[in-house]
Amino acid sequence: MYDPVLGRMLSPDNYVADAGFSQDYNRYTYARNNPLIYTDPDGNMPWITMAIGAVIGGIVNGVAYDMQGKGFFDGFWRGAIAGAIGGLTGYYAPVAGAIPGSLYGAGTGAVTGGVGAALNGNNVWKGMAWGAAFGGVSGGIVGYINGNKLGINPWTGTGVASHALRLDQSTGNGQKWNSTDEMVDSYNSTIGSRDGMSIRDIENKLNTTVHLGDNYSLSKGYVLADGNMYWDGDHVGGVTTQFIKGGRWQSGSSSIFMAPSLKGTSIEFQNGVFKHEFMHAWHWTSNPSMMHLSERATSSYTLAYTKTYGFSDLASTTRRELIKQGGPIYPGNYSWRAFAKIIPLWIN
């Protein structure tokens, strides 16, 4: 959270989230200076971000007071209060959307600015005004940017966000599943039989539903033709979606849609595509605040999987996607090794 009295961010990130992004190495700039959008990155409880914000805010304000000859500890407790408020409000911030980001930023900015001004003996109304202005503008801009990244309405922060597994070419050799029931029966009798886990079991574990893709259910931008699924001109093996409303993830549930043409591929290939999408559902259920890193984690799994089974075309496509996403840097609790403890992945 930004404190207009101190002129800087108060709440730091509690670890280097992305080693490929230089700003993340400055842990005093919480969440890349975007705490209105990126919340507690590793699933910590709000009181932890409050504690971190209090410590950093206290130190920063204490140093400022000491430089002015007012005494470090006199400034510390004032900054600690403002920092704790910043840590708490950052935790509950909306994910995306210019309007919800701006409203939330203005409201929390006014509170933090007013509290900071009051504690430091400055004009409270002026502090609230500056805080609201800065929070509203920055929250709106970042909310709009993140709305575009998620593929939802960038103004309202509402829509269906999706992650898709791109394929290098069409699949199936003309074969395709004709219904969700047929696909589920096929999965249960092959992959599910080996895993000892049916589609229904997986849906219950991951709070998701698994469907056969069709032109009536797929998100905007996806097209189904001859059993193959396409997005932005590329072949897609599967897509996982979740609804976001007003910049907030809705209930943590998701929907998975699979390409009908997967029927014509090997069981090993089908398994790799299904498990890729299952990982996305797991990420959404367990820690949606880091979904911008989900594709990195699932692509890392798919790349390891393709090396095991020799799917060179899929490996090439996945490698390009991983590079596009910024490399295999993601939270440990998003890793395929952690997921393998929940769902068998067929690789060591």
C-alpha positions in Angstrom: 0.0 0.0 0.0 1.3 3.5 -0.9 1.6 6.0 1.9 1.5 9.6 0.4 3.0 11.0 3.6 6.1 8.9 3.3 6.1 8.9 -0.5 6.7 5.2 -1.0 5.3 1.7 -0.6 5.0 0.3 2.9 4.3 -3.4 2.5 7.0 -5.6 1.0 6.7 -8.9 -0.8 7.9 -11.7 1.6 9.9 -13.5 -1.1 11.3 -13.1 -4.6 8.3 -14.2 -6.6 9.9 -14.3 -10.1 13.7 -14.5 -10.5 13.2 -13.5 -14.1 11.8 -10.1 -13.2 14.4 -7.7 -11.8 12.0 -5.6 -9.7 11.1 -8.7 -7.6 14.5 -8.6 -6.1 13.6 -5.3 -4.3 11.3 -6.8 -1.7 10.4 -3.4 -0.3 8.3 -2.9 -3.4 5.5 -5.2 -2.5 4.0 -7.1 -5.4 5.9 -5.2 -8.1 4.4 -1.9 -6.8 1.0 -3.2 -7.6 -0.5 -4.3 -4.3 -4.0 -3.3 -5.5 -3.8 -6.3 -7.9 -1.3 -8.8 -6.7 -2.1 -10.0 -3.2 -0.3 -12.3 -0.7 1.7 -14.4 -3.2 2.2 -17.7 -1.3 -1.2 -18.0 0.4 -0.2 -16.5 3.8 -2.9 -15.3 6.1 -3.8 -11.5 6.3 -2.2 -11.1 9.7 1.2 -12.1 8.2 1.1 -9.3 5.6 -0.1 -7.0 8.3 2.9 -7.9 10.4 5.3 -7.4 7.6 3.7 -4.1 6.6 4.0 -2.9 10.2 7.7 -3.8 10.5 8.7 -2.2 7.2 6.4 0.8 7.6 7.7 1.4 11.1 11.3 1.2 10.0 10.8 3.5 7.0 8.9 6.1 9.0 11.3 5.7 12.0 14.3 6.5 9.8 12.4 9.5 8.3 11.7 10.8 11.8 15.3 10.2 12.9 16.6 12.2 10.0 14.4 15.1 11.0 15.6 14.9 14.6 12.3 13.7 16.0 13.4 10.3 17.2 13.3 6.9 15.5 10.9 5.2 17.8 8.5 8.1 17.7 8.2 7.6 14.0 8.3 3.8 14.1 5.0 3.2 15.9 3.2 5.7 13.6 4.6 4.0 10.5 3.8 0.6 11.9 0.1 1.4 12.1 -0.1 2.7 8.6 2.0 -0.3 7.3 -0.3 -2.8 9.0 -3.3 -1.2 7.3 -1.5 -1.3 4.0 -0.7 -5.0 4.4 -4.3 -5.9 5.3 -5.9 -3.9 2.4 -3.4 -5.3 -0.1 -4.4 -8.9 0.8 -8.1 -8.3 0.0 -7.6 -6.3 -3.2 -9.4 -7.2 -6.5 -7.6 -9.2 -9.1 -8.4 -7.1 -12.1 -10.7 -4.4 -13.7 -10.2 -0.7 -14.0 -13.4 0.2 -12.1 -13.0 -2.2 -9.1 -9.3 -1.4 -9.0 -9.9 2.3 -9.0 -12.7 2.2 -6.4 -10.7 -0.1 -4.1 -7.6 1.9 -4.6 -9.3 5.2 -3.9 -11.0 3.9 -0.8 -8.0 2.2 0.8 -5.7 5.0 -0.4 -7.9 7.6 1.4 -7.8 5.5 4.6 -4.1 4.9 4.6 -3.4 8.5 3.6 -5.6 9.9 6.3 -4.2 7.7 9.0 -0.7 8.4 7.9 -1.3 12.1 7.9 -3.0 12.1 11.3 -0.3 10.0 12.9 2.4 12.3 11.5 0.7 15.5 12.5 -0.2 16.6 8.9 -3.5 17.7 7.4 -5.8 14.6 7.4 -8.1 15.8 4.6 -5.1 16.5 2.4 -3.6 13.1 3.2 -6.9 11.4 2.4 -7.3 13.3 -0.9 -3.7 12.5 -2.1 -4.1 8.9 -1.0 -7.5 8.5 -2.8 -6.2 10.2 -5.9 -3.0 8.1 -6.2 -4.8 4.8 -5.2 -7.7 5.4 -7.6 -5.5 6.2 -10.6 -2.9 3.5 -10.1 -5.5 0.9 -9.1 -7.5 1.7 -12.3 -4.6 1.6 -14.6 -3.2 -1.7 -13.2 -6.7 -3.2 -13.1 -7.3 -2.4 -16.7 -3.9 -4.0 -17.7 -4.5 -7.1 -15.8 -8.1 -7.4 -17.1 -6.6 -7.5 -20.6 -4.0 -10.1 -19.6 -6.8 -12.4 -18.2 -9.0 -11.9 -21.3 -11.9 -10.5 -19.3 -13.6 -7.1 -19.5 -10.8 -4.7 -18.5 -13.2 -2.1 -17.2 -15.5 -4.2 -15.0 -13.1 -7.0 -14.1 -15.8 -9.5 -15.1 -15.6 -12.4 -17.5 -14.3 -15.9 -18.0 -10.5 -16.2 -17.7 -8.9 -19.2 -19.4 -5.7 -21.2 -19.7 -5.2 -23.4 -22.8 -2.7 -26.1 -23.8 -1.6 -25.2 -27.4 -0.7 -28.1 -29.7 1.7 -28.0 -32.7 -0.8 -29.6 -35.0 -4.3 -31.1 -35.2 -4.9 -34.4 -33.4 -7.1 -37.4 -33.7 -6.6 -38.6 -37.3 -10.3 -38.0 -37.9 -11.5 -39.7 -34.7 -13.4 -37.8 -32.1 -15.6 -38.2 -29.0 -19.2 -37.3 -29.7 -20.3 -36.6 -26.1 -19.0 -35.8 -22.7 -20.3 -39.2 -21.5 -18.3 -41.0 -24.2 -15.2 -39.1 -23.2 -15.6 -39.8 -19.5 -16.2 -43.5 -20.1 -13.1 -43.7 -22.2 -11.0 -41.9 -19.6 -12.4 -44.0 -16.7 -11.7 -47.3 -18.5 -8.1 -46.3 -19.4 -6.4 -43.5 -17.5 -8.8 -43.7 -14.6 -8.4 -47.5 -14.3 -4.6 -47.1 -14.0 -4.8 -44.3 -11.6 -7.6 -45.8 -9.5 -9.4 -42.4 -9.9 -12.4 -41.6 -12.0 -13.3 -38.3 -13.6 -15.9 -37.8 -10.8 -13.2 -38.4 -8.2 -11.1 -35.8 -9.8 -13.9 -33.3 -10.1 -14.6 -33.7 -6.4 -10.9 -33.3 -5.4 -10.3 -30.3 -7.6 -13.7 -28.5 -7.4 -14.0 -28.6 -11.1 -16.2 -30.1 -13.9 -14.9 -31.8 -17.0 -16.7 -31.5 -20.3 -16.2 -32.2 -24.0 -15.6 -28.9 -25.8 -18.4 -27.6 -28.1 -19.1 -24.3 -29.7 -21.9 -23.5 -27.3 -19.9 -23.8 -24.1 -16.4 -22.6 -25.0 -15.3 -19.1 -24.0 -15.1 -16.3 -26.5 -12.3 -16.7 -29.0 -12.4 -20.5 -29.0 -13.7 -22.4 -32.0 -14.4 -26.1 -32.6 -14.1 -27.6 -36.1 -14.0 -31.2 -37.1 -13.3 -32.3 -33.6 -10.3 -29.9 -33.2 -10.3 -27.0 -30.8 -8.7 -23.7 -31.9 -7.8 -20.5 -30.1 -6.2 -17.5 -31.8 -5.4 -19.7 -34.8 -3.7 -22.4 -32.8 -4.8 -26.0 -32.1 -5.7 -26.5 -28.5 -5.9 -29.8 -26.6 -7.8 -28.5 -23.6 -8.8 -25.3 -21.8 -9.6 -24.6 -18.1 -11.8 -21.6 -17.3 -13.1 -19.8 -14.2 -15.5 -16.9 -13.8 -14.3 -13.6 -12.4 -16.8 -11.0 -11.3 -15.9 -7.5 -10.3 -12.3 -8.4 -10.1 -12.9 -11.3 -7.7 -12.4 -15.0 -8.3 -15.8 -16.7 -7.9 -15.8 -19.6 -5.4 -12.6 -21.1 -6.6 -14.4 -23.6 -8.9 -13.4 -24.1 -12.6 -14.5 -25.8 -15.8 -12.4 -27.9 -18.1 -13.1 -28.5 -21.8 -11.3 -31.1 -23.8 -10.8 -31.3 -27.6 -13.0 -34.2 -29.1 -10.1 -35.1 -31.4 -8.0 -36.3 -28.5 -9.8 -39.6 -28.9 -7.5 -40.4 -31.9 -4.3 -40.0 -29.9 -2.4 -42.4 -27.7 -3.5 -42.9 -24.0 -0.2 -41.4 -23.0 -0.8 -38.3 -25.0 -4.4 -38.0 -23.7 -3.1 -38.4 -20.1 -0.6 -35.6 -20.6 -3.3 -33.2 -21.8 -5.8 -34.1 -19.2 -3.3 -33.8 -16.3 -2.1 -30.4 -17.7 -5.7 -29.1 -17.4 -6.2 -30.7 -14.0 -3.2 -28.8 -12.7 -4.8 -25.5 -13.7 -7.9 -26.5 -11.8 -5.8 -27.4 -8.8 -4.1 -24.0 -8.9 -7.4 -22.2 -9.1 -8.8 -24.1 -6.2 -5.7 -23.9 -3.9 -4.3 -20.5 -4.6 -5.9 -18.3 -7.2 -3.9 -15.2 -6.3 -1.0 -16.6 -8.3 -2.9 -17.7 -11.4 -0.7 -15.5 -13.6 2.0 -18.1 -13.0 -0.1 -21.1 -13.5 0.8 -21.6 -17.2 4.5 -21.6 -16.2 3.9 -24.5 -13.8 1.7 -26.6 -16.1 4.0 -26.0 -19.0 7.0 -27.2 -16.9 5.1 -30.4 -16.2 4.1 -30.9 -19.8 7.7 -30.3 -21.0 9.0 -33.0 -18.5 6.2 -35.3 -19.6 7.0 -34.9 -23.3 10.6 -35.8 -22.7 9.5 -39.0 -20.9 7.2 -40.1 -23.8 9.0 -38.5 -26.7 6.2 -36.2 -27.9 8.6 -33.9 -29.8 5.9 -31.7 -31.5 4.2 -31.0 -28.1 7.6 -30.4 -26.5 8.5 -27.8 -29.1 5.2 -25.9 -28.6 5.4 -26.1 -24.8 9.0 -24.9 -24.8 7.9 -21.8 -26.8 5.0 -21.2 -24.5 7.3 -21.5 -21.4 9.7 -18.9 -22.9 6.7 -16.6 -23.7 5.5 -16.9 -20.1 8.9 -15.9 -18.7 10.5 -19.3 -17.8 9.9 -22.0 -15.2 9.7 -19.7 -12.2 6.6 -20.3 -10.0 5.7 -20.9 -6.4 6.7 -24.3 -5.0 3.1 -25.1 -4.1 2.3 -24.8 -7.8 4.8 -27.5 -8.9 3.9 -30.7 -10.7 5.8 -32.6 -8.0 3.4 -31.3 -5.4 0.5 -32.0 -7.6 1.7 -35.6 -8.2 0.9 -36.3 -4.5 -2.8 -35.6 -5.4 -3.2 -37.0 -8.9 -0.9 -39.6 -10.6 1.1 -37.9 -13.4 2.8 -40.9 -14.9 6.3 -39.4 -14.6 8.9 -39.5 -11.8 
